[in-house]
Amino acid sequence: MSITQGAAPQKPVSAAPPTVKKKKKSPVVAVVHPEGCTGCEVCIEFCPVDCLYKVPGPENPEEHGYISVNGIVIVDEDVCIGCKLCAKYCPWETIDMVKRVEEEGVAA
């Protein structure tokens, strides 16, 4: 003889997983011109999303047209939100905001 107690009502199972909203990328992205970048890092201080990184400069900058051996700043375009603060505060005016180029599917 089995005794059954009232089973708790079960929630309906959803067939589709919850949708994740993708953030829309800004239409513009920062571009640092290495020829004018001194590596002063002012732009890095103003970036709200930390998309700017200092990298070593060339050993012989005059051969490449660069003015700094202290390093130059590069932009992580996947992180850049196009806020324009880096371009606004760059003392050397070497950062431009350019239209973002969307990558299309790469054929294998």
Secondary structure by P-SEA (a helix, b strand, c coil): cccccccccccccccccccccccccccbbbbbccccccccccccccccccccccccccccccccccccccbbbbbccccccccccccccccccccccccbbbbccccc
